[in-house]
Amino acid sequence: MTIIAGFSASGQGSAPLHLAVQLARTTGEKLIATTVLETGPALSSDHVEREYQSHRASQSMRSLERAVGEMRTDLDISLVIHHSASVPRGLMELTTEHNADVVVVGSSSSGLLGRIALGSVTERLVHTAKVAVAIAPRGYPLSPLPVQRLTVAYGGAADTKKLIRSVAELVTQWRVQMRIASFTVRPPQMFGGSIESSAEDLVTEQWVRQTELAVRSQLDEARASIEIADVDLVIGSGTDWSQAVNDIAWKSGDLLVLGSGAAGPRAQVFLGSAASKILRHVPVPVMIVPSPQT
C-alpha cells in the first residue's frame, strides 16, 4: 500500500510531508509526495496553456524537490506532479492510481500554529474521500520517531461503526500503543454548586460508567480475534470543547483517530459535527477513517 502526501509551496508548507514521513516510518509503506496543479479542459488543445502548465509543473517540481531535500530523510520518496480539475479530485485520483490507503494533507494557513483548521481542500476531503485522511497541524515539525500511540475518539457513531476494532487492527499492524478517549462538555453554569450542578454531576458520572462499559464491551469483542495489549481509557471534560480536549494529556508521537459520522455514506470519510469540534482543538495530528463497507 501507499501513502500520498499533498504538498503546496504556497499553502501548508512542509507539515504534510513531515507527518507523511512519520507515518511511513511507522507503517513501512511507500511514500509519494505530490503537488496537484489545477488545470482546465483547454490544456490538451491550447498550445499557450500547455506551455504555461509545463512551466508551472517545472516550478512545482523544484519546490517539491527542495522541500523533500530539506528533510534529509533516509526514506525513498517518490515525487509526482499531477494535473487535475481540482486538488481534492487530483489527490483521490492518485490514491486510486497507486492503491493508497491514506492521503496526508495540512492545516489551512489561516489556522493557529500547532492546531488544525480546515481549508477548502481539506474540507472537501473529510467529507468525500474513500481512504483515510490524515491532517497535520499547522507548523507540524519533522520527527525522527514513528507514531507512538493511537488515541481513539469514542462517541457518537463510533459505537455502531466499530471504530475501536478498526483502530485495534492498526495498533497491531503498526506495533504502537492504544488509548481510547471520550469527551464531555458542560456549560459553565453547571459548576456553580447548586442542586442543578449536583444533578449534572450525577448524569455525568452515569455517562462515564456507560461509556466505560460500552468501550470494554467493544474491546472484549475485538480481543476475540485480535491480540490487544492493555488500553487506557481517559475522559476529558470542560466547559467547552477546547477545555475538554485538552483536559487529557497529549505528547509527541500521538495520533488522534476519528471515525466517520453516522450521516456519511459507507466506505467513505465523513467528518461529523462532534468530531469537527474535537479536530479544531487537538494539538496533535488527526486521522479520519472511512466508515466500514458493511
Secondary structure, 3 states (H helix, E strand, C coil): CEEEEECECCCCECHHHHHHHHHHHHHCCEEEEEEEEECCHHHHCCHHHHHHHHHHHHHHHHHHHHHHHHHCCCCCEEEEEEEECCHHHHHHHHHHHCCEEEEEEECCCCCCCCCCCCCHHHHHHHHHCCCEEEEECCCCCCCCCCCCEEEEECCHHHHCCCHHHHHHHHHHHHCCEEEEEEEEECCHHHHCCCHHHHHHHHHHHHHHHHHHHHHHHHHHHHHCCCCCCCCEEEEEEECCHHHHHCCCCCCCCEEEEECCCCCCCCCCCCCCHHHHHHHHHCCCCEEECCCCCC
